[in-house]
Amino acid sequence: MENFNQIEKDILDKIKSIKNRNSYDSVKTEIFGKKGILTELFKKIGSLDQDQRKEFASRLNSLKTKVTEILEKKLNDFNQLEIDKKLKNENLDVTLPGRTYFSGKIHPVSQVIDEVTSIFSEIGFSVEEGPDVENEYYNFSALNTPENHPARDMHDTFYLEQSKDLLLRTHTSPVQIRTMLKGKPPFKIIAPGRTYRCDSDQTHSPMFHQLEGLHIGKNINMGHLKGCLYYFVKKFFEVEKVKIRFRPSHFPFTEPSAEVDIGYKIENGQIKVGDGDKWLEVLGCGMVHPNVLKNAKVNPKQYQGYAFGVGLDRLAMLKYGINDLRAFFESDIRWLEFYGFDPLDVPTNYRGLSR
């Protein structure tokens, strides 16, 4: 039978010799490691006679429990010493005022994307996305844009240097091609996203946000397009009645094509959308050209539909009274603090754009 009193004395002497965390870890390994003192003793239990085994195991477990409790207390003492040392060395003036807390704001463009997506989802549109870096086929050719069209020129389009075929998309219309190619009609989608063009002034930016809408099915006509846009304008600008005018226009990917104007009036120096004798252009639209449907593997004899595109930044300017588009992308925290929205805010107030 092992001399437990001597073993216990040796172990306690080792623990008393602990001066810091490093020596603590070393002594703990000597006691409980793979070849530690107590570990080796537990290995001997199997070799003892049955009448000695029970007493030996009982005394050994009692010793292990006692040593474990002492080591845990030692560790807690070291942890407390470290905390006390930090508190002593750190100079903290509790009388100083607390740090100012700044909550983030949602950018007006992000807010408008959420609003527009919600409105169109109410009438059955789903959201689709596509890459910002497009190839010339999806951005131009598949959308029935002629080879000599001015939109393909470098002064209008950002081409990537390493490839004349790759470019930054000039509209989100390529998403409608990708959507139709990977599925079967009917289609009813919107595609919000960033777009890029070589243009910059008070109302234009090299990078801006656009939303593409597409509805393809059987027996879809211009009446459906007008009803869809009328519903959207009323919901977005929060007006009960609104005047809408469709002006004939031309886009390579729609036929017939139209620009959409909405009525407005000047009231207290601000533009108020709805009624009035003045007109404001807000988007372009039309019936999808048969060539576009063919390029997207859709039979134009069985299916037809409409498409529309609207500038999301412009919508934000009109609804929330922002006069300069360039300010959207200048990362001025003061501007965002004024025009931004709280995360849980659901704005329903039409601010109106100053005259």
ABEGO torsion letter per residue (X at the ends): XBBAAAAAAAAAAAAAABABAAAAAAAAAAAABAABAAAAAAAAAAABBAAAAAAAAAAAAAAAAAAAAAAAAAAAAAAAAAAAAAAAABBBBAABBBBBBBBBBBBAAAAAAAAAAAAAAAAGBBBBBBBABBBAAAAAAAAGBBAABAAABAAABBBBAABAABBBBABAAAAAAAAAAABBOBBBBBBBEBBBBBBBBAABBABBBBBBBBBBBBGBBAAAAAAAAAAAAAAAAGBABBBBBBBBBBBAABOBBBBBBBBBBBBGGBBBBEBEABBBBABBBEBBBAAAAAAAGBBAAABBBBBBBBBAAAAAAAAAGBABAAAAAAGBAAAAAAABBBAABBBABBAEBBX
